Structures are given as structure tokens and as C-alpha cells.
Amino acid sequence: MEEQGTIVIYDIQDDRTRTRVSEACLDYGLGRIQYSAFAGRLTRNKREELFLRLQATLEKRPGKILVQPICEKDLKAVRSIENEAQEENASEEDRS
């Protein structure tokens, strides 16, 4: 079965539930793209398995989870800007 781009985005208040959701995404081979967002390639069956696991993890707790397939055309059009965070222990000379 063909893999398709997949994005998982979530907004969950409970730390333990949020951690379990991120671990599930990692278990399915998705990579973290932001604190509460993962992306990668999954087959339709794997995407459905992941969705069911995330649904069971969230249960009745407050929160939102989006599992979004992305077509190949849109994957090729993705643009990204990334800047590395500066170290907080930088000396005063580095800051001026």
C-alpha cells in the first residue's frame, strides 16, 4: 500500500496525555515539526491505526487532535523557515 504524507497536530492540556500522544506519533515513525505537531509518511491503514490509538489515548479528556493526510503535490510545495535558538548562557560579548 502506498504511503502518503501525514500531519498530526494536537492541543491537549494534560501533560501525561500529551506525552502519550507524542510517543504514539514517534512509534509510527513521524517526526516532530513543532512542539505539538508531527509529520511523516504513513499508509492509509497505518494512519487509521494511529488515529484509533490517539482516540483511545485522549478518551473523554479535553483536547483536540487532527490527523491530516497530505497529497504528494502539496508535500512538494511545502516551504519552511527554521532558525536555531540562541543559547541562554551566551556571554555578554556574544550579545553585543
N, C-alpha and C positions, 0 to 999 in steps of 0.2 A: 504494500500500500504506500502511496506517495506521501511524503512529508510536506507540511505546509507551515509557513511562518505562523507563530502564535505569540500573542502578548497576554500576560496576566497582570492585572492591576488591581490593587485592593486597598481598602480603607477600613482598618479594624482597630478598635481601641484597646482591646485586651492583649497584653504583651504575649502571654502564653499562646493564645490562638494565632496571633500574628506570626510568631516564631514557627508554629506548626505549618502554617500556610507557606512560609518561605522555604521550609525544609522539604515540603511536598514538591514545590517548583524545582528545587535543586535535584530531588530524586528523579524527576522526569527529564533532567538534562537541560533545563532552562538556565540562562544566565541572568544575573541581576543587572538591570539597566538603571534603576534608581532604587531608593530605599524600599519602596513598596511596589516595585514593577519588575517583571521578568520577561525575557523574550527568548525564543529559540524555535526549533523546528520539531513538530510532532505530527504523527499520523492522525487521522480523524479518530481512530479507536483510542489512541493514547490520550488525545485531547479530551475525549469523553470520559475516560478513566480518571484523568486528573480532575476534571470538573466534578465528578461524583465524590472523589476524595476530599476536595475542597468544600463541597456542600456538606459532607459529613463532619468535617472539621469545624465549620462555622456553626452548624446546627441552628439553634434559635438565638444565638448571641448576636448583639448588634454589629453590623458591619456590611460591607459591600465587596463583592469580588466580581471582576469582569474577566472572562476568558474569551479573547477575540482572535479568530483566525485572520491572517493577512495574506492576500494573494501575492503571487510572485512579482507582478508588475509593481505593486505598492512597496514590496520589500526592496526592490531595486531603486526606488525613488526616495528611500529614507535618507535624511540628512541629519547630521549630529554635530553638536558643538560640545567639546569637553575641555575643561580647564582643571588642572590639578590644584588641590587646596594647598595653601601655604602652611608650613609648619608653624605652630604656635610658639615654639621655643626659639625662633629665629632671633639673632642678636639685633641690637639697635642699629648697627651698621647696615644690616641687610634691609631694614625697613626704610632707610632714608634714600 
